[in-house]
Amino acid sequence: MATITKKELIDRIAESTQAKRVTVKNIVQTLLDEITRELCNNNRLEFRDFGVFETKTRASRVAQNPKTLERVEVPAKRSVKFKMGRLMKENLYTPKVKST
């Protein structure tokens, strides 16, 4: 599995759109900043056919340290969840045909 960096993504978009790399970089960074800002405000972001980003709060709980068996209070925690949209599901679950 390959890892695609933000820089590589920006380069691909700039090449495919013939836009300046600096312009694409600003747009991508602004998009990421806005997504982060909205999630921090507990807002749900829905991109039709792509997917939905939303925050979930995990309740506080009591856990146990496996080494000392001491009870530890684990505070409530927020996390980001992503649910795939229709087109992403279709593309992800459709087998890719390898050309020879």
Secondary structure, DSSP 8 states (H G I E B T S, - for coil): -----HHHHHHHHHHHHT--HHHHHHHHHHHHHHHHHHHHTT--EEETTTEEEEEEEE--EEEE-TTT--EEEE--EEEEEEEE-HHHHHHHHS------
